[in-house]
């Protein structure tokens, strides 16, 4: 069981149910009105009042305080779809963060999940979102204050796109899905179940008025113009509404059909993959929290990132780093004290005998000779250590020679396509070789990079990004190769 909390404006929605990748089930669903002006467009303006409201709501409905997922609909989120090579989570996160180009990268928290399908082999599309650390910090403190443990924080648009991408009714057609949350209208363009584009409009007309209908119609007209300008395949023939009352749907339909009579207008009905659990719940009014019950592929949400860079985590790491040597010293002292206590009597018993032996003339002469030879030996050892150290430094520098060149071609041989390799520069001091690698398929370059990483001549491989040449019909990537100490030897 998981609990989903949806926050945006005054109406707070909470859904408790079973999550899943292929389907999900709603067990319980509750709504409560937040104090006036305490929550505006996802921004908390009165944290104490909102905390009191949530605390009372949690107590009244006996909601779980563990395994809680927060879904936010706010302009504080930046979202985009990014095409990227299929990489591990750490490298994928770095790619996503670079795409947002935040003004303060240290304060930016990114999240993403993989969309189904992809443009080319070895590539994928991810729905990515970014928020400021200070924005998430407000919600973390808010839920901590009422004893609720959050396991993730996600953008409402991303959750909705994940659901719409799996909808059977949207497959094989170009359609616009409009989701109304109070006066915020989110319009999502889907083409054959694939997310293309979305806009968020603030409606200034009163809901249910003629002006309201005209604003909704204008937002649809804007997207159809975007489709025409971008030459997107498929003609928009269907409009789906969520969050609209029946009267508002009729009013908007009258305004839309005046401009275009070719559009089919529908309420976004319940999806087969979602079981609502109660016939009284209107699916289209709960789309944001309900969609969060569907698991996403290869998810990395903002809360994971926040926990790694939060001030509390930094303080813990700093404190642990500071206390580790102190604890180690104390442990060593205790062990030493115990050892001294045990051996003290033995040492004391032999002290008199040792003093008598050490005062003998023959022993004193042997000690003097030992000291002279020991001093000479230490001097010789220091010289030998310096020589060995110098030899080690010289031997540690890698060589860029035919063996390294052969290593590059060894890593490119046997691949599905031909790989062109061009050495751009080499630094003997750092052991860095910069090369350009080109191939007709991204997967070939990806395999070439993996082969380099396995070759003993290379200790680390990094790259700056892919470029595609229309004239050459190939992908090119700039690789930074760190030679190992044994390279070229």
C-alpha positions as CSV (number, residue, x, y, z in Angstrom):
1,X,0.0,0.0,0.0
2,X,1.2,3.5,-0.8
3,X,-0.3,6.9,0.0
4,X,-0.3,9.7,-2.7
5,X,-0.7,13.3,-1.6
6,X,-1.5,15.9,-4.4
7,X,-0.9,19.6,-3.7
8,X,-1.4,22.5,-6.0
9,X,-4.0,25.0,-4.9
10,X,-6.8,24.9,-2.3
11,X,-8.1,21.4,-2.8
12,X,-5.8,18.7,-1.3
13,X,-6.3,15.2,-2.6
14,X,-5.0,12.0,-0.9
15,X,-5.2,8.5,-2.5
16,X,-4.3,5.3,-0.8
17,X,-3.9,2.2,-3.0
18,X,-1.8,-0.5,-4.6
19,X,0.9,0.7,-7.0
20,X,2.1,-1.3,-10.0
21,X,3.8,-1.1,-13.3
22,X,1.0,-2.6,-15.5
23,X,-2.0,-1.6,-13.3
24,X,-2.9,0.0,-10.0
25,X,-5.9,0.1,-7.6
26,X,-7.4,2.9,-5.6
27,X,-8.5,1.7,-2.1
28,X,-9.4,5.1,-0.5
29,X,-9.6,8.7,-1.7
30,X,-10.1,11.8,0.4
31,X,-10.2,15.6,-0.2
32,X,-9.8,18.5,2.1
33,X,-9.7,22.3,1.6
34,X,-6.5,24.0,2.7
35,X,-6.7,27.3,4.6
36,X,-7.3,30.2,2.3
37,X,-4.1,31.6,0.7
38,X,-2.0,29.0,2.5
39,X,-1.1,27.2,-0.8
40,X,-1.0,29.0,-4.1
41,X,0.1,27.3,-7.3
42,X,2.1,24.7,-5.3
43,X,3.9,27.4,-3.3
44,X,3.4,27.2,0.5
45,X,2.6,30.7,1.8
46,X,1.4,29.9,5.3
47,X,3.3,26.7,6.5
48,X,2.0,26.7,10.0
49,X,-1.7,26.9,9.0
50,X,-1.2,24.3,6.3
51,X,0.6,22.0,8.7
52,X,-2.3,22.3,11.2
53,X,-4.7,21.4,8.4
54,X,-2.8,18.4,7.2
55,X,-2.2,17.1,10.8
56,X,-5.9,17.3,11.6
57,X,-6.8,15.7,8.2
58,X,-4.3,12.8,8.8
59,X,-5.7,12.2,12.2
60,X,-9.3,12.3,11.2
61,X,-8.9,9.9,8.2
62,X,-6.2,7.8,10.0
63,X,-3.9,8.0,7.0
64,X,-0.6,6.1,6.9
65,X,2.5,8.1,7.8
66,X,5.0,5.9,6.1
67,X,5.5,5.2,2.4
68,X,4.0,8.6,1.3
69,X,4.5,10.0,-2.1
70,X,4.1,13.7,-2.8
71,X,2.8,15.0,-6.2
72,X,3.2,18.7,-6.8
73,X,1.6,20.8,-9.6
74,X,3.6,24.1,-9.6
75,X,5.4,26.5,-11.9
76,X,8.4,25.9,-9.7
77,X,9.0,22.8,-11.7
78,X,10.8,22.9,-15.1
79,X,10.0,20.0,-17.3
80,X,11.3,18.7,-20.7
81,X,11.7,15.6,-22.7
82,X,15.3,14.7,-23.3
83,X,16.8,12.3,-25.9
84,X,19.9,10.7,-24.4
85,X,22.0,7.6,-24.8
86,X,21.0,4.7,-22.6
87,X,23.3,5.0,-19.6
88,X,23.6,4.1,-15.9
89,X,21.7,6.2,-13.4
90,X,24.7,8.3,-12.3
91,X,25.7,9.3,-15.9
92,X,22.0,9.7,-16.9
93,X,21.5,12.1,-14.0
94,X,24.5,14.2,-15.1
95,X,23.2,14.3,-18.7
96,X,19.7,15.5,-17.4
97,X,21.2,18.1,-15.1
98,X,23.3,19.5,-18.0
99,X,20.2,19.9,-20.1
100,X,18.5,22.2,-17.6
101,X,21.6,24.5,-17.4
102,X,20.4,25.8,-14.0
103,X,21.7,29.2,-12.8
104,X,22.8,27.6,-9.6
105,X,23.6,24.0,-10.4
106,X,24.5,23.2,-6.7
107,X,20.9,24.2,-5.7
108,X,19.1,22.3,-8.6
109,X,17.4,19.0,-7.9
110,X,16.6,16.9,-11.0
111,X,14.4,13.9,-11.5
112,X,13.5,11.7,-14.5
113,X,11.9,8.6,-15.7
114,X,12.3,6.8,-19.0
115,X,9.5,7.0,-21.6
116,X,8.6,4.0,-23.7
117,X,10.3,3.7,-27.1
118,X,13.1,5.7,-28.5
119,X,14.3,7.5,-31.7
120,X,17.4,5.4,-32.5
121,X,19.0,2.2,-31.3
122,X,21.0,2.8,-28.2
123,X,19.1,6.0,-27.4
124,X,16.0,6.7,-25.2
125,X,13.7,9.5,-24.2
126,X,13.3,10.6,-20.6
127,X,10.7,12.9,-19.0
128,X,12.8,15.1,-16.8
129,X,12.0,17.7,-14.2
130,X,14.0,20.2,-12.1
131,X,13.2,22.3,-9.0
132,X,15.3,24.4,-6.6
133,X,16.5,22.8,-3.4
134,X,14.9,25.5,-1.3
135,X,11.4,24.7,-2.8
136,X,11.7,21.0,-1.8
137,X,13.1,22.0,1.7
138,X,9.8,23.8,2.5
139,X,7.8,20.6,1.9
140,X,10.3,18.4,3.7
141,X,10.0,20.5,6.8
142,X,6.2,20.7,6.4
143,X,5.7,16.9,6.4
144,X,8.4,16.3,9.0
145,X,6.5,18.6,11.3
146,X,3.4,16.4,11.2
147,X,5.4,13.1,11.4
148,X,4.8,12.0,7.8
149,X,7.7,10.3,6.0
150,X,8.0,11.1,2.3
151,X,9.6,8.5,-0.1
152,X,9.4,10.6,-3.3
153,X,8.5,14.0,-4.7
154,X,7.3,14.1,-8.2
155,X,5.9,16.6,-10.8
156,X,2.2,16.2,-11.5
157,X,2.7,16.6,-15.2
158,X,5.2,13.7,-15.3
159,X,2.7,11.4,-13.5
160,X,-0.1,12.4,-15.9
161,X,2.1,11.8,-19.0
162,X,3.1,8.4,-17.6
163,X,-0.6,7.4,-17.4
164,X,-1.6,9.0,-20.8
165,X,1.2,7.2,-22.5
166,X,-0.3,3.8,-21.5
167,X,-3.9,4.8,-22.4
168,X,-5.5,2.5,-25.0
169,X,-7.9,5.3,-26.1
170,X,-5.0,7.5,-27.1
171,X,-3.1,5.0,-29.2
172,X,-3.2,5.5,-33.0
173,X,-4.4,9.1,-32.8
174,X,-3.3,12.6,-32.2
175,X,-5.2,14.1,-29.3
176,X,-5.2,17.0,-26.8
177,X,-5.8,16.2,-23.1
178,X,-6.8,19.2,-21.0
179,X,-6.6,18.9,-17.2
180,X,-8.3,21.7,-15.2
181,X,-7.1,22.3,-11.6
182,X,-9.1,25.3,-10.3
183,X,-7.9,28.1,-12.7
184,X,-4.8,26.3,-14.0
185,X,-5.4,24.6,-17.3
186,X,-2.7,22.1,-18.5
187,X,-3.0,21.0,-22.1
188,X,-1.0,17.9,-23.2
189,X,-0.5,16.9,-26.8
190,X,-0.2,13.2,-27.4
191,X,0.4,11.4,-30.7
192,X,-0.1,7.7,-30.8
193,X,0.5,7.4,-27.1
194,X,3.7,9.5,-27.2
195,X,4.1,12.7,-25.3
196,X,4.8,15.6,-27.7
197,X,4.2,19.0,-26.0
198,X,2.3,20.7,-23.2
199,X,1.3,24.1,-22.0
200,X,0.0,25.5,-18.7
201,X,-2.4,28.5,-18.9
202,X,-3.8,30.6,-16.0
203,X,-7.6,31.1,-16.8
204,X,-8.7,34.6,-15.8
205,X,-12.4,34.2,-16.6
206,X,-14.8,32.9,-14.0
207,X,-15.4,29.2,-14.4
208,X,-18.7,28.5,-16.1
209,X,-18.7,31.8,-17.9
210,X,-18.6,32.4,-21.7
211,X,-15.2,33.9,-21.3
212,X,-14.0,30.7,-19.6
213,X,-15.2,28.7,-22.7
214,X,-13.4,31.1,-25.1
215,X,-10.1,30.8,-23.1
216,X,-10.2,27.0,-23.3
217,X,-11.0,27.2,-27.0
218,X,-8.0,29.5,-27.5
219,X,-5.6,27.2,-25.7
220,X,-6.7,24.3,-28.1
221,X,-6.2,26.6,-31.1
222,X,-2.7,27.5,-29.9
223,X,-1.7,23.8,-29.8
224,X,-3.2,23.1,-33.3
225,X,-1.1,26.0,-34.6
226,X,1.9,24.5,-32.9
227,X,1.3,21.2,-34.6
228,X,1.0,22.8,-38.0
229,X,4.1,25.0,-37.5
230,X,6.2,22.0,-36.3
231,X,4.8,19.8,-39.1
232,X,3.9,17.0,-36.6
233,X,2.4,13.9,-38.2
234,X,-1.2,13.3,-37.5
235,X,-4.2,15.5,-37.5
236,X,-5.8,16.4,-34.1
237,X,-9.4,15.1,-34.1
238,X,-10.0,14.4,-30.4
239,X,-10.1,16.5,-27.2
240,X,-10.3,14.9,-23.8
241,X,-11.2,16.8,-20.6
242,X,-10.4,16.1,-17.0
243,X,-11.4,18.2,-14.0
244,X,-14.3,19.9,-15.9
245,X,-17.9,19.7,-14.7
246,X,-20.5,18.5,-17.2
247,X,-21.8,22.1,-17.5
248,X,-18.3,23.4,-18.2
249,X,-17.7,20.7,-20.8
250,X,-20.9,21.8,-22.7
251,X,-19.9,25.5,-22.5
252,X,-16.4,24.8,-23.8
253,X,-17.8,22.5,-26.5
254,X,-20.0,25.3,-27.8
255,X,-17.0,27.7,-28.1
256,X,-14.7,25.1,-29.7
257,X,-17.3,23.8,-32.3
258,X,-17.8,27.4,-33.4
259,X,-14.2,27.4,-34.6
260,X,-13.9,23.8,-35.7
261,X,-16.7,21.3,-36.1
262,X,-14.3,18.5,-36.9
263,X,-13.2,17.8,-33.3
264,X,-14.6,15.0,-31.2
265,X,-15.0,16.2,-27.5
266,X,-14.9,13.6,-24.7
267,X,-14.5,13.5,-20.9
268,X,-11.4,11.5,-20.0
269,X,-13.0,8.3,-18.8
270,X,-11.6,5.7,-16.4
271,X,-8.6,3.8,-17.8
272,X,-8.6,0.0,-17.7
273,X,-5.2,-0.1,-16.0
274,X,-6.7,1.9,-13.0
275,X,-9.3,0.4,-10.7
276,X,-11.0,3.2,-8.8
277,X,-12.5,0.9,-6.1
278,X,-15.7,3.1,-5.8
279,X,-18.2,4.1,-8.4
280,X,-18.7,7.4,-6.6
281,X,-15.2,8.6,-7.6
282,X,-15.0,10.4,-10.9
283,X,-11.7,9.4,-12.5
284,X,-11.1,12.7,-14.4
285,X,-11.3,14.6,-11.1
286,X,-8.5,12.5,-9.6
287,X,-6.1,12.1,-12.5
288,X,-3.0,13.6,-10.9
289,X,-2.9,11.5,-7.6
290,X,-4.3,8.4,-9.3
291,X,-1.7,8.5,-12.1
292,X,1.1,8.5,-9.5
293,X,0.1,4.9,-8.5
294,X,1.6,3.7,-11.8
295,X,5.3,3.0,-11.5
296,X,7.7,4.6,-14.0
297,X,10.7,3.1,-15.7
298,X,14.2,3.7,-14.3
299,X,12.9,6.5,-12.0
300,X,15.1,9.0,-10.2
301,X,13.1,11.5,-8.2
302,X,14.1,14.8,-6.6
303,X,13.9,13.5,-3.0
304,X,16.6,11.0,-3.7
305,X,18.8,13.8,-5.0
306,X,17.9,16.0,-2.1
307,X,18.9,13.4,0.5
308,X,22.3,13.2,-1.0
309,X,23.0,16.9,-1.0
310,X,20.8,18.2,1.9
311,X,22.5,20.3,4.7
312,X,21.7,17.5,7.2
313,X,23.5,14.9,5.2
314,X,26.5,17.2,4.7
315,X,26.6,17.9,8.5
316,X,26.4,14.1,9.2
317,X,29.2,13.4,6.8
318,X,31.3,16.2,8.2
319,X,30.6,15.1,11.8
320,X,31.4,11.5,11.0
321,X,34.6,12.5,9.3
322,X,35.6,14.6,12.2
323,X,34.8,12.0,14.9
324,X,36.3,9.0,13.1
325,X,39.9,9.7,14.0
326,X,38.9,10.6,17.6
327,X,37.1,7.4,18.1
328,X,40.0,5.4,16.5
329,X,42.5,7.1,18.8
330,X,40.3,6.4,21.9
331,X,40.0,2.7,20.9
332,X,43.7,2.5,20.4
333,X,44.3,4.1,23.8
334,X,42.0,1.7,25.6
335,X,43.8,-1.3,23.9
336,X,47.2,0.2,24.8
337,X,46.2,0.8,28.4
338,X,45.0,-2.7,28.8
339,X,48.2,-4.1,27.3
340,X,50.4,-1.9,29.5
341,X,48.6,-3.0,32.6
342,X,49.2,-6.6,31.8
343,X,52.9,-6.2,30.9
344,X,53.8,-3.7,33.6
345,X,54.7,-6.3,36.2
346,X,56.8,-8.4,33.8
347,X,58.7,-5.3,32.7
348,X,59.3,-4.1,36.2
349,X,60.5,-7.5,37.4
350,X,63.2,-7.5,34.7
351,X,64.2,-3.9,35.0
352,X,66.9,-4.4,37.7
353,X,68.5,-7.2,35.7
354,X,68.4,-5.1,32.5
355,X,70.1,-2.1,34.2
356,X,72.9,-4.3,35.4
357,X,73.5,-5.8,32.0
358,X,73.4,-2.4,30.2
359,X,76.1,-1.0,32.5
360,X,78.7,-3.6,31.5
361,X,81.8,-2.1,29.6
362,X,81.7,-4.8,26.9
363,X,78.0,-4.1,26.2
364,X,78.6,-0.3,26.1
365,X,81.3,-0.8,23.4
366,X,79.0,-3.0,21.3
367,X,76.2,-0.4,21.6
368,X,78.5,2.3,20.3
369,X,79.5,0.2,17.3
370,X,75.9,-0.7,16.6
371,X,74.9,3.0,16.7
372,X,77.7,3.8,14.1
373,X,76.6,1.0,11.8
374,X,72.9,1.8,12.2
375,X,73.4,5.5,11.3
376,X,75.3,4.5,8.2
377,X,72.7,1.9,7.3
378,X,69.9,4.5,7.6
379,X,71.7,6.9,5.4
380,X,72.2,4.2,2.7
381,X,68.5,3.2,3.0
382,X,67.4,6.8,2.5
383,X,69.5,7.1,-0.7
384,X,68.2,3.8,-2.0
385,X,64.6,4.8,-1.3
386,X,65.2,8.1,-3.2
387,X,66.6,6.2,-6.2
388,X,63.7,3.7,-6.2
389,X,61.2,6.5,-5.9
390,X,62.7,8.4,-8.8
391,X,62.7,5.2,-10.9
392,X,59.1,4.6,-10.0
393,X,58.1,8.1,-11.0
394,X,59.8,7.7,-14.4
395,X,58.2,4.3,-14.9
396,X,54.7,5.5,-14.0
397,X,54.4,7.8,-17.0
398,X,52.5,6.1,-19.8
399,X,53.8,6.0,-23.4
400,X,51.7,6.9,-26.5
401,X,53.2,4.6,-29.0
402,X,52.2,1.9,-31.5
403,X,51.0,-0.4,-28.6
404,X,48.5,2.2,-27.5
405,X,47.4,2.8,-31.1
406,X,46.9,-1.0,-31.5
407,X,44.8,-0.9,-28.3
408,X,42.4,1.6,-29.8
409,X,42.0,-0.5,-33.0
410,X,41.8,-3.7,-30.9
411,X,38.8,-2.2,-29.0
412,X,37.1,-1.2,-32.3
413,X,37.6,-4.5,-34.1
414,X,34.8,-7.0,-34.3
415,X,32.0,-4.4,-33.8
416,X,28.8,-4.4,-35.9
417,X,29.9,-1.3,-37.8
418,X,33.1,0.4,-38.8
419,X,34.5,2.9,-36.2
420,X,36.7,5.8,-37.3
421,X,39.3,6.9,-34.7
422,X,41.2,10.2,-34.8
423,X,43.7,11.1,-32.1
424,X,43.5,14.8,-31.3
425,X,45.9,15.4,-28.5
426,X,48.1,13.7,-25.8
427,X,49.4,15.0,-22.5
428,X,52.3,12.9,-21.1
429,X,52.1,14.7,-17.8
430,X,48.5,13.7,-17.2
431,X,48.3,10.6,-19.4
432,X,45.2,12.0,-21.2
433,X,44.6,11.2,-24.8
434,X,41.7,12.9,-26.6
435,X,40.2,11.2,-29.6
436,X,37.2,11.5,-31.9
437,X,35.3,8.3,-32.6
438,X,32.7,8.1,-35.4
439,X,30.3,5.4,-36.4
440,X,27.0,5.0,-38.2
441,X,25.3,3.7,-35.1
442,X,25.3,5.0,-31.6
443,X,25.4,1.5,-30.3
444,X,28.7,0.8,-32.0
445,X,30.3,3.8,-30.3
446,X,28.7,2.7,-27.0
447,X,30.3,-0.8,-27.4
448,X,33.6,0.8,-28.4
449,X,33.5,2.9,-25.1
450,X,32.8,-0.2,-23.1
451,X,35.7,-2.1,-24.8
452,X,38.0,0.8,-23.9
453,X,36.9,0.7,-20.3
454,X,37.8,-3.0,-20.1
455,X,41.2,-2.6,-21.8
456,X,44.1,-2.6,-19.2
457,X,45.8,0.3,-21.1
458,X,42.9,2.7,-20.0
459,X,42.1,3.6,-16.4
460,X,39.1,5.8,-17.2
461,X,37.0,6.9,-20.2
462,X,35.0,10.1,-20.3
463,X,33.2,12.0,-23.0
464,X,31.5,15.3,-23.7
465,X,28.5,14.4,-25.9
466,X,27.3,13.0,-29.3
467,X,27.0,14.9,-32.5
468,X,25.3,13.7,-35.7
469,X,26.6,14.6,-39.2
470,X,23.9,14.6,-41.8
471,X,26.5,14.7,-44.7
472,X,28.5,11.8,-43.3
473,X,25.5,9.9,-41.9
474,X,27.4,9.1,-38.7
475,X,27.6,9.9,-35.0
476,X,30.7,11.4,-33.5
477,X,31.8,11.6,-29.9
478,X,34.8,13.2,-28.3
479,X,36.4,10.8,-25.9
480,X,38.9,11.6,-23.1
481,X,41.0,8.6,-22.3
482,X,43.1,8.3,-19.2
483,X,46.1,6.0,-19.9
484,X,47.1,3.5,-17.1
485,X,50.6,3.3,-15.8
486,X,51.4,0.3,-18.0
487,X,50.2,1.8,-21.2
488,X,52.6,1.5,-24.1
489,X,55.1,-0.6,-22.1
